[in-house]
Amino acid sequence: MTKKAFVALVTCFNEDETINFGATRAQVRRQIEAGNNIMCAGTNGDFTALTFEEKVRLTEEVVDEVAGRVKVIVNAGMPATFETLKLAREFDRIGVDGIAVITPFFIACTQDGLIRHFTAVADAVTTPVYLYDIPARTQNHIEPETARALARHGNIAGIKDSGGARETLEAYLGVAREIDGFDVYSGPDHLVLWALQNGAAGCISGLGNAMPRVLAGILGACNAGDIDEAEKQQATFSAFRTDLYALGFAPAMVKRALYLQDASVGASRQPALLPDSAQDARIADILRRYNLL
């Protein structure tokens, strides 16, 4: 099976904080040219700052721009099952390749509650559903046993693990080995190659917004069996991650790094990171160090 890289695409904004759909389409084309697939309305896409209607239009614009050239996954997850279902049905209508569902945030959930939540979404659509675990942001974690129970649902196709713990990723990979048709996609950028070598179907990367060709290079080399080259590309990717993320909240750093490469992506909606000339200078130094500026 060919392993795939998805980039958790940024959402581009104008100065008045409305969505810049033209610039977002340009970022889609940039990722396609690099060889990456697309995830939209995820953590790096500022999904919590978008309205229901904006998420629907954003997905329509991305799917239209992609025009079947690569795969598109979109995140429908919201705190309440009710709104998650409404979004998922819209994305099902639009015709995406996968619907990711981040665990509910703000509302504390039991594991049984998570099973009910994800099952309701998977029952409501024909598009394959992917669980999305990022407990540092949602405070709700999909335990491996919960993933195992959900993996038996005919329309739950896998999980995106953004927890950052290798032990949890190993446990999810164990579920994938037990249950056919359940794929694991790694979120942590420093674990891309390790995950691929241990059975992951691919990765969903935020850092790939700023370094798309290196991300594609990891996957391309791995798929070709050139592990030396894959390790070289992963080393560059990991080092860039370490340097950039040392400056602050990872999605904000990625967006700002991309802004310094292409100002058309804009800033994020408030109260996200405001431009800071001293920090921009440090980010620019890092970008020059990796020949990205």
N, C-alpha and C positions, 0 to 999 in steps of 0.2 A: 504494500500500500504506500502510495506517495504521500509523504507527510507535508502538511501545509502550514504556512505562516499567515496569520491574520494580523493586521494592524488595527488597534483600537483607535480609530480615526478621530482626530480633533474636530470639533465643530468651530467653524470660523465665524467671527462676529465683526460687524461694522462698528464705527466709533460710538453710535447710539445704542449699542448692544443688541440690535436686531441681527438675525442670522444672515451672514453673507453666503448665500447659496452658490454663487459663482466661484468664490474662493474655495468653498468646500468641495465643489466638483473638481477644481484644479488639484486639490490634494488627493482625491480619488484617483485621478489620472496619474499623478506622480507615483502612487503606490502600485498601481497596475504596471506601470513601466518598469518599476523595480522588481516586480515579480511577486507581489504580496496580495493576499485577499483582504477583505474589508470587514471590520466590525464597526457599526455605528451606534450612537446613543449609549456608549458605555461610559466608564469612569473618566477616561481621557477625553470623551466627547461632551463633558459637562452635562450629562443627562439630567442630573437633579435640578439644573437651572433652566431646563426646557419645559415649555407647556405641552400638554397632550397634543394639541394641533401641530405644534412645531415638530414634535417627534415623528408624527405621521408624514408631514411634508418632507422633512429631512430624509426619511427612509425612501420616500418616492423619488426624490432627487438623486440619491445615491444609487438606487436600483436602476434608474433611467440612465445615469452616467456609465454605470458598469456594463449595462447591456449584455449581460451573460458572459462577459470575458473572464470574470473571477467570481468567487463565492462571496455572498453577503450574509452576515449574521447581524441581527439587531437586538438590543437589549430592551425587554418589555417590563423588567422588574420594577415594582413600586411597593410602598409599604402595605397597601391593602390588596387582597386578592381581587377585589371588584375592579379596580382600575387596571391592574395587571392583565386581567382577562380582556378588558376593552381594548387595550393596546395590542395584545397578542392577536386578537381577531382582526384588527386593522392591518397588522404586519402580514398575517396569513393571507388577507385579501390582496395585498400589494404583490406578494410573491417572492419573499426572501428565501434564502436557502436554509436558514436556521433562526430560531428565536431563543436568545439567551434570557434567562430569568434570574436576576440577582436576588439574593435572599432579602426578605423584607427588612427595612431599616427603621429605626426608632421604636417599632413595636417588637417587644421581646417575644420570641417564639419558642415553643417546645419542638422537639424533633417530630412528634406526631403532627403538630401544626404545620411544619415545613412539608411533611409528606402530603397533607391535605392540600396545601397551597400549590405545590408543583404538580400534583396529580390533576387538580382542577384545570390548570392551564394546558397540560398535555392532552387532557380529554377534549378541550374546546377547539383545538386547531389540528390541521393536517400537517403543517410544517413541523419538522423535527425540533424538539425542545432541548436546550442545553442548560443544565444547572450552572449557577455562577456563584462561587463561594469566595467572599472577600471579607472575612470577619472583622478585620481591623477597621473597616468603614461601616459595616452594618450591625456589628455586635451579635450577629446570628451566624452560627457555623453549621455547615452540613457535615454531620459526623459520617465517617466512612460506612457505618452500618445503615445509615439513612440513605446514603448514595446507593448502597447495594440494593435496598428495597425499591428505590425509585428506578434503578437501572432495569428492573424487570418489566417496567411499563413499556408497552410497544412503541410509544411515541417520545420517549426520553432517550435521546441519542448520545448523551455524554455530559461532561462537566468541564467548566473552566475553573481551574484552581488558581486563585490569586492570594492564597493564604501566606505564601512565602516559606512555609515549613516543609522541608524535604520529607519528613516522616508522613505528613498528611498526603502529600503527592504520591508517595510510595503506596499508601493505603488505597488511594483512588485507582492507581495503576493496577493494584491487585484485583479490584472490582472489575476493571476492564478485561483482565485476563480470564476472569471467571465467567463473564457474561458477554456473549457475542452482541455486537451492535452498540456497545457503550464505549465511547471514545473519551480520552482525557486530553485536554488542551492545557498546556502550562502557561501561567501568567507571569511568574517571576522571570525577569529578563536574564538573570545570572544562571538560571537553570534550564535554558532552552535546550542546549545540546544534551545535557544529562537526561532530561525528560525524554527526548527523542530516542536516545540510546536505550532507555528503559521501558519503551513501549508506548509513549505518548503519540497521539495521532498528529500533533502539531503544537503550535503555540499561538497565543493571542497577546500581542506585545504593545505596550504604550510607547516604549522607547523607540520603536520602529518608526514613529512619526518623524523623529529627528535623524535617524540613521537607517533608512529603509533598505539600502543596498547591502549593508553588512548583515542585517537580519535575513534578507533573502539569500545571502551567501552562506549562512549557517545551514539553512534548509537545503539549498541546492547541493552543497558539498556532502551533506549527510545522505541525501537521496542518491547521490552518485557513488556513495561508498568511500569518499575521500575524507577520512576522519581527520587526517593531519590538517587539511585545509579548514574543515569545520571547526576544529579546536582553535586554529589561528583566528578565525572570524569571531568565535565565541569569546576569546580572550580580549579582543578589541571591544566587543559589545559590552562585556562585563566591566572592563576598565572605564569605559565611557559612562556607564551606569553609576559606578562608584563615585567618579568625579562630579557628575552632574547632580546626583541625588544628595550629595553631601551639603548642597546649598539650600535645601528646603523640601517642601511637600512635592513628591515626585510628579504628579500630573501637572502641577503648576510650573515646575522646572522644565518639563518636556514642552509645554505650550510656549514658554518664554524662549527656549532654545530654538524652537521652530519659527517663532516670530522674528528672531534675529536673522534667521535664514531667509524668511519671506514674510514681510510685514503685513501682507494681505490676510493672514490668518487672524489678525487682531488680538486683543486681549480677551480675557474671559469675563463673564458677567460677575458683577459684584455680589458678595464681598470677597471674591477671589483675589489672588495676588495682584497688587498694583505695580506698574513699572517702577523700577528702582535703578538709577544710573550706576551705582556702585555694583549692584548685583548683576546687572546686564553686562558690565565690563568683565566680571568674573566668568559669566556664562560664555561670553565671546572668546575669552582666552581659552576655555575648554574646547569650544568649537574649532578654533584655529589649530589647537594641538592635534585634533583628529581630522584635520583637513576638511572640515565641514563649513568653513566660512572663508 
